[in-house]
């Protein structure tokens, strides 16, 4: 019998996730990264080895020693659980080693999305306009990227895939392609549309099939470049190193600010492209002020002199 190792099945597993389940390329990369991390730390194990479960627990212990957060550890466990489920369903392993591995309990405050305050957003936009701070050919792109992240709440891969034809300049909409290649249309403010129009005027040439966000050579940006852009913006704006500012934080920020302004959860779900309302409800937990307001208006003890 051939002693197959974990690495022998990674490509088959990722093809199944992409083709059969329609996972986005960013999700596929995350699964590959997690599985490779596992191999790097504990070795390329034989999938039917009786010691796989022990090695999984050793892997989790090593992550804790490296100060991974509970949320990060939970993601690694989810990746391993999905991988070994695939092996079990396809009868590559006799027993699923993840069957007794538990996910660490994450406290509510640890699981809530990180977001920026409105003053933080104002600081970023004001400093992005400061030509003493931002005086390169990339400065216009920086401003547009931040504006789009905050206004559309797009994921970084979604932002990179926006084409000029996806922008409805008349009605103020942008079409985004999310996880599983699902499309959704999100509204944007008139000022953002005007900024997009201005950025296109500065291009030497373009057509509707070109990407909206491009580098100085009119080439499509990849997510890593955008992530580097946001890191540069954070540093130039003078935020502390400990403050978390990433493309995804702008998504959380826009969603949290909309919720605090009174947007219904179902509407927010449509804008964010969540398949389940439970995913969107996390923003309700991020907004105790809205909960307090509703409680004060609706609970009889606030309106009756008992």
Secondary structure, 3 states (H helix, E strand, C coil): CCCCECHHHHHHHHHHHHHHCCCCHHHHHHHHHHHHHHHHHHCCCECCCCCHHHHHHHHHHHHHHCCCCHHHHHHHHHHHHHHHHHHHHCCCCCCCCCCCCCCCCCCHHHHCCCCCCHHHHHHHHHHHCCCCCCCCCCHHHHHHHHHHHHHHCCCHHHHHCCEHHHEECCCCEEEEECHHHCEEEEECCHHHHHHHHHHHHCCCCCCCCCECCECCCCCECCHHHHHHHHHHHHHHCCCCCCCCCCHHHHHHHHHHHHHHCCCCHHHHHHHHCCCCHHHHCHHHHCCHHHHHHHHHHHCHHHCCCC
